[in-house]
Amino acid sequence: MNIVVNGKPQALEAQTNLQQLLENLQLGQGRIAIELNGEIVPRSLFQQTILQNDDSLEIVQAIGGG
C-alpha cells in the first residue's frame, strides 16, 4: 500500500493504523498533530484509524522553546 507523508511517498503494510505509522517513523513520542486527507485526526483515534492506499498525511511535531 502506498501513502504520502509530508509530501513524500511511503510504502506500508496493509491494515496499518496511525499509531503504527508513527512508531515506524519513530515519531511516537511528544506532541503530534496529524492531518489525514485534509481532516485533523484526534490523538484518541490514532490506533483506530486504518490507513488506506493513496491516503495523504501531514504530520507536525510540536517543539517547545522560547
matplotlib code that plots the C-alpha trace (Angstrom):
import matplotlib.pyplot as plt

x = [0.0, 1.3, 0.6, 2.1, 3.6, 4.6, 4.8, 7.0, 5.8, 5.8, 5.1, 3.2, 1.8, -2.0, -4.0, -1.5, -3.1, -1.8, -0.2, 1.8, 2.9, 4.2, 6.1, 7.6, 8.6, 10.0, 7.5, 5.6, 6.7, 5.8, 3.0, 2.0, -0.8, -1.9, -4.0, -5.3, -6.8, -7.4, -9.0, -7.4, -7.4, -7.7, -4.9, -7.6, -8.3, -4.8, -5.0, -8.4, -7.7, -6.6, -4.7, -5.9, -4.0, -3.3, -4.0, -2.2, -0.9, 0.7, 2.4, 3.5, 5.5, 5.3, 8.6, 8.9, 11.1, 11.1]
y = [0.0, 3.5, 6.7, 10.2, 11.6, 15.2, 15.2, 12.1, 8.7, 5.9, 2.2, 0.4, -2.9, -3.2, -2.6, -0.1, 2.3, 5.8, 4.7, 2.0, 4.6, 6.9, 4.1, 3.1, 6.7, 7.0, 9.8, 8.1, 10.4, 14.1, 16.3, 15.5, 16.6, 14.6, 15.7, 12.8, 13.8, 17.3, 16.3, 16.6, 13.2, 13.4, 11.5, 9.4, 7.9, 7.2, 3.5, 3.1, 4.9, 2.4, 3.9, 3.3, 3.2, 6.8, 8.5, 11.8, 12.8, 15.9, 15.2, 18.1, 17.7, 20.5, 21.8, 23.8, 26.8, 30.4]
z = [0.0, -0.8, 1.0, 1.1, 4.3, 4.4, 0.6, 0.3, -0.9, 1.8, 1.3, 4.1, 5.0, 4.6, 7.7, 9.2, 11.7, 12.5, 15.8, 13.9, 11.3, 14.0, 15.6, 12.2, 11.6, 15.2, 16.0, 18.8, 21.5, 22.1, 20.8, 17.3, 15.1, 12.1, 9.1, 7.1, 3.7, 4.9, 8.2, 11.7, 13.5, 17.3, 19.1, 20.7, 17.3, 16.1, 17.0, 15.4, 12.2, 9.5, 6.6, 3.0, -0.3, -1.6, 1.7, 2.2, 5.6, 7.1, 10.4, 12.5, 15.7, 18.3, 19.5, 22.7, 23.1, 23.8]

ax = plt.figure().add_subplot(projection="3d")
ax.plot(x, y, z, "-o")
ax.set_aspect("equal")
plt.show()
